[in-house]
Amino acid sequence: MGPPKAAEVLRDCLYCISVIEHIPHFEQSLAEVARVLKPGGLFVVTFDLDLRGYHQIGPELYRQLLDALGRCFCPAYPVRHLHPRDMLSSDKGPYALKPPQGWAYAKYRINNKVVNPIIGRRQAPLIAPYLTVEGLALLRRSADDPEVPTPKFCNDANRDRSGVRV
């Protein structure tokens, strides 16, 4: 990576909308975002969370993602927590996912019990992934730039999103 090249311009703002969960080693991508973003620059990121943990970002990778984000960025605004009933998720809303029925259920059973074991694929859950989306507005941290103070709640990487020590 290294410092930006002479022709490279540092950016004031970058966004990443529902992409990070598809990148196997997201730490490298986040480091690259921090490299090209000006100190104090805004990074807007959203990512899909699989609350059951079957796909991309589940509960364990979620903690790793927050830790990776915390190494380079801090919240631009206080984090707002939602009650689960208020979250937009894959089981609510205009395009809610439902379990398969009829022929779709028969196809699911054949694939899971016959085809998947033959080709060495793990069994798929009957119910579609339980997804929700998290969005964050973050500022690039810079401990060595006095012009961009690091907010007090960013000083300790061992804090969870609510500011409580873990």
Residue pairs with C-beta under 8 A, 6 or more apart in sequence:
1 31
1 32
1 35
4 10
4 35
4 36
8 36
10 36
10 37
10 38
10 41
11 36
11 37
11 38
11 41
12 37
12 38
12 41
12 42
13 37
13 41
13 42
13 43
13 44
14 33
14 36
14 37
14 41
14 42
14 43
14 44
15 43
15 44
15 45
16 33
16 43
16 44
16 45
16 46
17 44
17 45
17 46
18 46
18 47
18 48
18 133
19 47
20 26
20 29
20 30
20 45
20 47
20 57
20 65
21 47
21 48
21 49
21 56
21 57
22 56
23 29
26 65
26 68
27 68
30 68
30 69
30 71
30 72
30 73
31 72
33 43
33 72
34 43
34 72
34 73
34 140
34 141
37 43
37 140
38 140
39 140
39 141
39 142
39 145
39 147
39 148
40 139
40 140
40 142
40 145
40 147
40 148
41 139
41 140
42 76
42 137
42 138
42 139
43 73
43 137
43 138
43 139
43 140
44 135
44 136
44 137
44 138
45 69
45 135
45 136
45 138
46 133
46 134
46 135
46 136
47 57
47 65
47 133
47 134
48 56
48 57
48 131
48 132
48 133
49 57
49 58
49 62
49 131
49 132
49 133
49 134
50 56
50 57
50 58
50 129
50 130
50 131
51 58
51 59
51 89
51 130
51 131
51 132
52 58
52 125
52 129
52 130
53 59
53 60
54 125
54 129
55 129
55 131
57 65
66 160
66 161
67 157
69 136
69 138
70 154
70 157
70 159
71 141
71 157
72 140
72 141
73 138
73 139
73 140
73 141
74 138
74 139
74 141
74 150
74 151
74 153
74 154
75 136
75 137
75 138
75 139
75 151
75 153
75 154
76 137
76 138
76 139
77 137
79 136
79 161
79 162
81 161
81 162
87 132
88 132
88 133
89 130
89 131
89 132
90 96
90 97
90 128
90 129
90 130
90 131
90 132
91 97
91 130
97 127
97 128
97 129
98 128
99 105
99 126
99 127
99 128
100 107
100 108
100 126
108 124
108 126
111 124
112 123
112 124
115 121
116 122
116 123
116 124
139 148
139 151
140 148
141 150
141 154
142 148
142 150
143 150
153 159
153 163
156 165
158 165
158 166
159 165
159 166
160 166
